[in-house]
Amino acid sequence: MRFKIIFFFITISLLFLSCSSSTETGEIIVDPDPVILSNPNILLIIGDDMGKDATPNYPEGIIKPTMPTLQSLISTGITFDNLWSYSVCTPTRASIITGKYGVKSGVLEVGDQISTAETSIQEYIDANTGNEYATAIVGKWHLSNNISDPQTMGIDYYAGLLNGGVQSYTNWNLVENGQSNVSTDYTTTKFTDLAIDWVDNQTKPWFLWLAYNAPHTPFHLAPTNLHTQGNLPTDQASIDANPTPYFLSAVEAMDSEIGRLLNSLTPAEIENTIIIFIGDNGTPGQVVQSPYNRLRAKGSIYQGGVNVPMIISGFGVNRIGERESALIHTADLFATIAKISGISIQEINNSISFYDLLSNSNANQREFVYTEKSDNGISYTIRNSTYKLIKNSDGSEELYNIITDAYETNNLIGTILSNDASANKLALEMEADIIRM
């Protein structure tokens, strides 16, 4: 599908510091050349535990799922190569909804509870657009255990899975606006049904955050009509022996249901909708593919754990079928989505808008991108265009030239560092210190 471009962009003339200390103070930086938008619909889709190795159009991985819907978005939009998330799902979702790193929001690992005192992206849009948008989250919440928290944080409609996962994709607790009931519908299909119904009822522009729990464990064979993996045996021994095709069936089922959602929109709605697809963290170790491995997948701050897919297509995206190598963090979705909604903002909290990249490949970019994890202390990693530094909670360090050593096989710590490597290591340490103040 090809989306009609119905507005133009103004070139940014002032240079902004990327990931600078100003964002660490909570200062809001207003865009001096605001773009006037016509309130496009915003669709943010999250695949759960879906790394680059499990996503079409990325070189990582050998066995790829069949995803015609995502391939269509890829061919009509931008594939981002350097999006960083957290290594597990809760802090990634917190970074999007608050525009903050975990060290600032207090959400660093699975089980951490988001404070309802935080200003959500939905609240921010409401406050700064005069309530122009209807907002919803459908699917996985996994930010707190309180059934009323989505509404408390300003989300007009919430329906989905409050917890991080399900025991069964066809026997789970569905929460809808404060009420919980058992559902026997396949989660991916049910979330899509709920999303379609909600969109159908909207009379103003909408921002829908559609958070599938697929393809998160338990590995299972998705409904046959939704995937191409075939009639695999469904006993647990078979799944355990080779979980990859089962994992891929869940990915393909998600793609089929995304296609059903997009097909439910009218041509006018499609023309006026921007679609953002991301993975929330790396692929699980049981199904991760080369060049990653089980120890450098989900749960790690190596590339296989935190460098995740993002594809953006639709309204306002006029770079068609292109790749983008800019450094981006999932926290940046806050400022970017705010700007898409018509708010004149460039930076807030730890979030830096990458909106201009949708039109201009030469737009200003972050100089640094950072992420962290909690593991008997805090481990963190930070990179610039060339080098990636890891500071482990046990005090050990790792330094990689991420251009010549993309998958972190040659730790430069313990070798004689070149002047260039030493200077970059110092710059990375200084920036991390600013971020973590």
Secondary structure, 3 states (H helix, E strand, C coil): CCCCCCCCCCCCCCCCCCCCHHHHCCCCECCCCCCCCCCCEEEEEEECCCCHHHCCCCCCCCCCCCCHHHHHHHHCEEEEEEEECCCCHHHHHHHHHHCCCHHHHCCCCCCCCCCCCCCCHHHHHHHHHCCCCEEEEEEECCCCCCCCHHHHCCCCEEEEECCCCCCECCEEEEEECCEEEEECCCHHHHHHHHHHHHHHCCCCCEEEEEECCCCCCCCCCCCHHHCCCCCCCCCHHHHHHCCHHHHHHHHHHHHHHHHHHHHHCCHHHHHCEEEEEEECCCCCCCCCCCCCCHHHCCCCCCHHHHEEEEEEEECCCCCCCEEECCCEECCHHHHHHHHHCCCCCCEECCEECCHHHHCCCCCCCCCCEEEEEECCCEEEEEECCCEEEEECCCCCEEEEECCCCCCCCCCCCCCCCCHHHHHHHHHHHHHHHHHCC
